Amino acid sequence: MRNVLLPRITGRAARIGTAAVLGIGLVGALAASQAFASTAHRQCSPTISKQYFGSTIEPYTGLLTPTYRYTMANCRGMQIQLLSYGAITQSINVPGRNGREADVVLGFKTLQDYVTYDSPPVVVSGGPYFGETIGRYGNRIADGTFKLQQPSGLETYTLPINNGVNDLHGGLVGFGSHIWSQVGGLITKRGTVGVTLQLVSPNGDASGAVGSLGCPAGCTGFPAQITVDVTFTLNNADQYAIHYKAVNDSSNLNTVINLTNHSYFNLAGEDSPAGSAYGQYVQINADQYTPTNTTQIPLGYLAPVAGTPFDFTRPHTIGARIDDVSANFNSPGYNQLLIAQGYDHNWVLNPQTRATTGPDGLNLAAHAWDPASGRELTVWTDQPGVQMYTSNFLTGTLVGISGHTYRQGAAYTFETQHFPNSPNQPNFPSTELVAGGTFTSETIFAFSSNGFGW
């Protein structure tokens, strides 16, 4: 099945499984949380509203275009704000212990801040991509080039260089820098609200003329027109679900695709002191990871996490081993924590089992917990990998939504994805989307304030 990157596990039952997940009782805690949601709030319906958020230039058209903010709220005190600009998750307010609410993702206050700072079209010191929907290709492509078999033969494609010597997150103007349109009406069904946002990415997206920014020798861009629909929903079980659908509209061009969400999480709150995320616990359902070279491109093999600071098969605080430069990384000659100035790597998720099957039949990716607030986050996905990035390159130059500056260690991402540089790594799961093909994927960010811990 080359038209679908990874087969979806079907079945809509939002089952959680047993408390046997990795031996920590995680799934039992979530099951209890969902049971509470299904009984105590049975008579309450979530809400969604839409407000004008300002206007800016749409890069595809060059026209001043309005943007909107969608506010979703459930019956347990959770609220999400989503922007049509970049299909960006601006804020996620979640109750903690004793019902105290906090915004647990980094973001900006105004549209102009997002346009100016989130992913500006510059080669050096690009933006942080706060909350963006990333595409066409999330993560890095080595040297901004890849080969792809087309009906006409093997073709070479070139992309803008915007991250050292590589292409990152779709190039200088990725999906997070475009204005997405709403498809259909607002979603309001029993216990769930949401919206579908759409972006049509043209054949040659991210192309550039010779001498243009990031394209000194010219860039072909990505082949084929694709239509991307992303549906965002919130339910009364505190589950923020993101469903991706991409259709290759071309009848004769194959392409590559890797979509993800780039939210930065800090379960203590985005206005917490610098480095506060280092004290939060993380567990990742992965026995292997993909070590990188000095430009953060995977070396092409899967390395065991055992015996390295990348072993999160049991819970560890993020900061416990982040400065252990003497450690073994199962990557001879490459000190992984020095290369990335912390964690900025792809973990290879373990094969799905009954014990790691969660909502919508998805596989467990990661779990995070903040002991002080009691807030927990569990990530479920059908993707083969997850990138945890610990905000290593935030330097205190950005002012967030609450007026606080963001610095290194302010938060961390869980970017569910196919592996970096897969178009150049035939042994990695394929990211090819054939002509006329459809790609679908789903990730759920499930929150809890029960404080079950580990």
Secondary structure by P-SEA (a helix, b strand, c coil): ccccccccccccccccccccccccaaaaaaaaaaaaaacccccbbbbbbbbbcbbbbccccccccccbbbbbbccccbbbbbbcccccccbbbbbcccccccccbbbbccaaaaaccccccccccccccccccccccccccccccccccccccbbbbbbbbccccccccccccccccbbbbbccccccccccccbbbbbbbccccccccccccccccccccccbbbbbbbbbbccccccbbbbbbbbcccccccccbbbbbbcccccccccccccccccbbbbbcccbbbbbccccccccbbbbcccccccccccccccccccccccccccccccccccccccccccccccccccccccccccccbbbbbccccbbbbbbbcccbbbbbcccccccccccccccccccccccccccccccccccccccccccccccbbbbbccccccccccccc
